[in-house]
Amino acid sequence: MRYCESGNLYLVIGCDSNPDHSVWGSANINDRGEGLVEFLNYSNLEVLNQGNEPTFCSGCKLEMIDVTLGSFRLLESITG
């Protein structure tokens, strides 16, 4: 993250970290979700997920637990 910031580079992080938080559309909030939100509050990363399509399906459980993060600079260049 620091390397990308110092070089003014785009950064994309695909997380299969199983965090639950309403920030990216999960119905629940767990400790991993709280930790990721806390990290995001102190970083220059933004959640890039859009919409409410579940990214995890198991039996009757549908959740949005796969999170894509990106640098704010990247977010500014995304269109459409």
VOBA-1610 file (N, C-alpha, C; in pm, whole numbers, padded with zeros to 5 digits, always signed):
BEGIN
Met+00084-00117+00000Met+00000+00000+00000Met+00089+00125+00000Arg+00189+00126+00085Arg+00279+00242+00089Arg+00357+00259-00041Tyr+00396+00145-00100Tyr+00469+00150-00227Tyr+00384+00217-00334Cys+00258+00178-00343Cys+00168+00237-00443Cys+00145+00384-00415Glu+00130+00420-00289Glu+00112+00562-00255Glu+00234+00644-00293Ser+00353+00593-00261Ser+00475+00669-00290Ser+00500+00681-00440Gly+00459+00581-00518Gly+00477+00585-00662Gly+00357+00638-00737Asn+00254+00684-00664Asn+00131+00735-00723Asn+00069+00632-00817Leu+00068+00504-00772Leu+00017+00394-00852Leu-00123+00354-00805Tyr-00199+00295-00897Tyr-00329+00239-00860Tyr-00308+00113-00777Leu-00398+00086-00687Leu-00392-00035-00606Leu-00531-00097-00600Val-00539-00227-00632Val-00664-00302-00621Val-00634-00424-00536Ile-00720-00450-00437Ile-00704-00565-00350Ile-00835-00643-00351Gly-00829-00768-00394Gly-00945-00856-00388Gly-00935-00939-00262Cys-01030-00924-00172Cys-01024-00991-00042Cys-01126-01104-00032Asp-01077-01224-00005Asp-01163-01335+00031Asp-01145-01355+00181Ser-01176-01249+00256Ser-01146-01246+00399Ser-01266-01276+00487Asn-01381-01300+00426Asn-01504-01335+00497Asn-01545-01234+00605Pro-01533-01106+00577Pro-01581-01008+00674Pro-01729-00976+00650Asp-01804-00965+00755Asp-01944-00921+00745Asp-01953-00778+00796His-02007-00690+00714His-02034-00553+00758His-02132-00488+00662Ser-02215-00403+00716Ser-02315-00334+00634Ser-02252-00236+00536Val-02127-00196+00557Val-02060-00102+00467Val-02057-00156+00324Trp-02040-00287+00308Trp-02040-00347+00173Trp-02160-00435+00149Gly-02263-00423+00232Gly-02390-00486+00203Gly-02421-00614+00277Ser-02336-00657+00370Ser-02367-00777+00447Ser-02482-00750+00542Ala-02557-00855+00569Ala-02671-00843+00662Ala-02624-00839+00807Asn-02506-00893+00835Asn-02453-00901+00970Asn-02324-00823+00981Ile-02277-00808+01104Ile-02147-00747+01132Ile-02072-00843+01223Asn-01946-00878+01184Asn-01865-00962+01271Asn-01733-00892+01301Asp-01649-00957+01383Asp-01522-00895+01424Asp-01430-00867+01304Arg-01427-00957+01205Arg-01344-00934+01087Arg-01394-00811+01011Gly-01525-00795+01002Gly-01581-00678+00936Gly-01549-00551+01009Glu-01562-00554+01141Glu-01528-00436+01223Glu-01381-00402+01206Gly-01294-00504+01205Gly-01151-00480+01189Gly-01118-00420+01053Leu-01184-00469+00948Leu-01158-00416+00814Leu-01207-00272+00803Val-01323-00242+00859Val-01374-00104+00857Val-01279-00012+00933Glu-01228-00058+01047Glu-01132+00022+01124Glu-01006+00048+01042Phe-00955-00056+00974Phe-00838-00040+00887Phe-00866+00062+00777Leu-00983+00053+00714Leu-01018+00144+00605Leu-01026+00288+00653Asn-01066+00308+00778Asn-01073+00443+00833Asn-00936+00510+00841Tyr-00829+00430+00848Tyr-00694+00484+00861Tyr-00610+00468+00735Ser-00668+00416+00631Ser-00594+00396+00506Ser-00653+00486+00399Asn-00591+00483+00284Asn-00644+00556+00169Asn-00715+00461+00074Leu-00776+00356+00129Leu-00846+00259+00047Leu-00997+00277+00060Glu-01066+00243-00047Glu-01211+00252-00051Glu-01269+00116-00091Val-01388+00087-00046Val-01459-00034-00088Val-01513-00008-00229Leu-01480-00098-00322Leu-01523-00081-00461Leu-01648-00161-00493Asn-01692-00248-00403Asn-01813-00327-00428Asn-01930-00234-00457Gln-02012-00275-00553Gln-02134-00201-00583Gln-02250-00298-00589Gly-02367-00250-00561Gly-02485-00333-00568Gly-02501-00421-00445Asn-02591-00517-00456Asn-02618-00604-00342Asn-02624-00751-00381Glu-02553-00786-00487Glu-02547-00925-00532Glu-02459-01005-00436Pro-02510-01115-00380Pro-02430-01195-00287Pro-02305-01251-00355Thr-02195-01255-00280Thr-02070-01313-00331Thr-02043-01448-00268Phe-02128-01490-00175Phe-02114-01619-00108Phe-02252-01682-00095Cys-02265-01807-00138Cys-02392-01878-00127Cys-02364-02017-00072Ser-02428-02051+00040Ser-02414-02183+00100Ser-02547-02220+00162Gly-02614-02317+00102Gly-02745-02355+00153Gly-02841-02238+00143Cys-02891-02196+00256Cys-02986-02083+00258Cys-02918-01952+00294Lys-02785-01952+00310Lys-02714-01829+00346Lys-02659-01761+00222Leu-02699-01638+00201Leu-02649-01554+00093Leu-02586-01430+00156Glu-02459-01406+00132Glu-02390-01293+00194Glu-02296-01225+00095Met-02259-01104+00130Met-02158-01029+00056Met-02032-01025+00143Ile-01947-01127+00130Ile-01829-01136+00214Ile-01698-01122+00136Asp-01705-01117+00005Asp-01586-01092-00075Asp-01583-00943-00104Val-01473-00881-00067Val-01464-00735-00073Val-01349-00696-00166Thr-01375-00601-00255Thr-01271-00546-00340Thr-01240-00405-00292Leu-01112-00381-00267Leu-01067-00251-00217Leu-00981-00186-00324Gly-00978-00054-00325Gly-00894+00017-00420Gly-00851+00150-00365Ser-00742+00200-00418Ser-00692+00331-00376Ser-00791+00439-00419Phe-00792+00548-00344Phe-00883+00658-00376Phe-00855+00711-00517Arg-00728+00713-00556Arg-00691+00759-00690Arg-00757+00671-00796Leu-00762+00541-00772Leu-00828+00449-00865Leu-00978+00477-00870Leu-01038+00498-00754Leu-01181+00524-00744Leu-01219+00646-00829Glu-01136+00747-00829Glu-01163+00868-00907Glu-01165+00842-01058Ser-01095+00738-01103Ser-01085+00713-01246Ser-01186+00611-01297Ile-01262+00548-01209Ile-01361+00449-01250Ile-01487+00522-01300Thr-01533+00482-01417Thr-01656+00539-01470Thr-01747+00427-01516Gly-01876+00452-01514Gly-01970+00353-01565Gly-01996+00239-01473
//
